[in-house]
């Protein structure tokens, strides 16, 4: 995983098909992003009247997923999710909150 403070380290992917770690190139997102870009993106979305990614529905869905992972591990069972959410729009590669 990239450094959570700068998001500048390489991102690697491991799949059951490959069975090895391999570096993947970014296909979207803010170049050289760091902490605060999410907030800047939300502020810009509000300012330009575009939907932002940090909706209450997305937050609830993520919370349900995290809770289900913990319960599934504890109970050694499969959990079914009850919430759904529309996937937020992708950030174009190289975008900046001030220009998107």
C-alpha angles and dihedrals in degrees: 000000000000121000104281092218099051106011087217103121122094118276114227130196129206120190133181088239096055100031090202137086115253131179116245125202120235114261098184143005142072115319113238091001122176139173111318097037091104091054091045089050091051092048091049091048091052091046093051095038094242122138112263128216099238100080125157089239092057092046091052092047092051090048091051090051093050091048092047091052091054094045093046091051092047095045095033089229142113118264124206119217119227099191129074132185136189111253111253118245114274118252108242112246112268094012123150123210089236093056104035 
